[in-house]
């Protein structure tokens, strides 16, 4: 059961681009968090998901006897909502109103752009993303995707500031 969850409920077993398919599942996690319409729930949900990812991805590494196995995609699933945090915050800030799932769908080209940026940074692994994979156990599996999400937010916030 732990391995199945770490593999994104089986999605990580897809033979081609499992990280991308895991990221698509992450959009479902994002949608669930957006439907709640609450920053505290968004933050708590992400914190709990990160903790779960560190634990389960570490368990999966031991079970598969591999460092950061490609089939383990819970880290991508968990990172996707964080990729959208800056974008959501800039949408929330002027009116202090939760942007919600409608905001996400109404701006689907931007949503797709954020998703593509995450895949870009997750594959490219600029400093210190690649180096973070040396962290022990599930930390090394999860933190690299969280750092890729930070890069996404830097780009998104820069674009928002310019426009």
Order of alpha helices (4+ residues) and beta strands (2+ residues): alpha-alpha-alpha-alpha-alpha-alpha-alpha-alpha-alpha
